[in-house]
């Protein structure tokens, strides 16, 4: 397990060169636009965000503790519910 955790050291992964603030602003922008636009377009934006979150969760699943897994699944579930509610209005 020590070797698998070593891949999570900053600077060692494929997303290491992506700036944290840029990712935060991108996620905030997608979420905000999805909620404000509503309808099919808003739901599509939120769905894109949910797919990204699900992909990151699937990639990091084996490295996460059970508590961290549960919290991330909760965040994903809330995002899916928000997406569903945006689509319904």
C-alpha positions as CSV (number, residue, x, y, z in Angstrom):
1,X,0.0,0.0,0.0
2,X,2.9,2.3,0.6
3,X,3.8,2.3,-3.1
4,X,0.2,3.1,-4.2
5,X,0.1,6.1,-1.9
6,X,3.3,7.4,-3.3
7,X,1.4,8.2,-6.6
8,X,-0.7,10.8,-4.7
9,X,2.3,12.9,-3.8
10,X,1.9,16.4,-5.4
11,X,3.7,16.7,-8.7
12,X,3.6,13.0,-9.5
13,X,0.2,12.5,-11.1
14,X,-1.2,13.3,-14.6
15,X,-3.1,16.3,-13.2
16,X,-0.1,17.7,-11.3
17,X,0.3,20.7,-13.6
18,X,-3.3,21.8,-13.4
19,X,-3.6,24.8,-11.1
20,X,-5.9,24.4,-8.1
21,X,-7.5,27.8,-8.3
22,X,-8.2,27.3,-12.0
23,X,-10.0,24.0,-11.3
24,X,-11.9,25.6,-8.5
25,X,-13.1,28.4,-10.7
26,X,-14.0,26.0,-13.5
27,X,-16.1,23.8,-11.1
28,X,-17.7,26.9,-9.6
29,X,-18.5,28.3,-13.0
30,X,-20.0,25.0,-14.3
31,X,-22.1,24.6,-11.2
32,X,-23.2,28.3,-11.1
33,X,-24.1,28.3,-14.8
34,X,-26.0,25.0,-14.6
35,X,-28.1,26.2,-11.7
36,X,-28.7,29.7,-13.2
37,X,-29.5,28.5,-16.7
38,X,-31.7,25.6,-15.7
39,X,-33.5,23.4,-18.1
40,X,-31.8,21.0,-20.5
41,X,-28.7,23.1,-20.9
42,X,-28.2,23.6,-17.2
43,X,-28.7,19.9,-16.5
44,X,-26.2,19.1,-19.2
45,X,-23.6,21.4,-17.6
46,X,-24.2,19.8,-14.2
47,X,-24.1,16.3,-15.7
48,X,-20.7,17.2,-17.2
49,X,-19.6,18.2,-13.8
50,X,-21.0,15.0,-12.2
51,X,-19.2,12.9,-14.7
52,X,-16.0,14.6,-13.9
53,X,-16.5,14.0,-10.2
54,X,-17.4,10.4,-10.8
55,X,-14.3,9.9,-12.9
56,X,-12.1,11.3,-10.2
57,X,-13.8,9.3,-7.6
58,X,-13.4,6.1,-9.6
59,X,-9.7,6.8,-10.2
60,X,-8.9,7.6,-6.6
61,X,-11.3,5.0,-4.9
62,X,-8.6,2.5,-3.8
63,X,-6.5,5.2,-2.2
64,X,-9.4,6.7,-0.1
65,X,-10.4,5.7,3.4
66,X,-13.9,4.5,3.9
67,X,-14.9,7.8,5.5
68,X,-13.5,9.8,2.5
69,X,-15.3,7.4,0.1
70,X,-18.6,8.0,1.9
71,X,-18.2,11.8,1.9
72,X,-17.3,11.9,-1.8
73,X,-20.3,9.6,-2.7
74,X,-22.5,12.0,-0.7
75,X,-21.2,15.0,-2.7
76,X,-21.8,13.1,-5.9
77,X,-25.3,12.1,-4.9
78,X,-26.2,15.8,-4.0
79,X,-24.8,16.9,-7.3
80,X,-27.0,14.3,-9.1
81,X,-30.0,15.5,-7.1
82,X,-29.3,19.1,-8.0
83,X,-29.0,18.1,-11.7
84,X,-32.3,16.3,-11.5
85,X,-34.0,19.3,-9.9
86,X,-32.6,21.7,-12.5
87,X,-33.9,19.4,-15.3
88,X,-37.3,19.3,-13.8
89,X,-37.8,23.1,-13.8
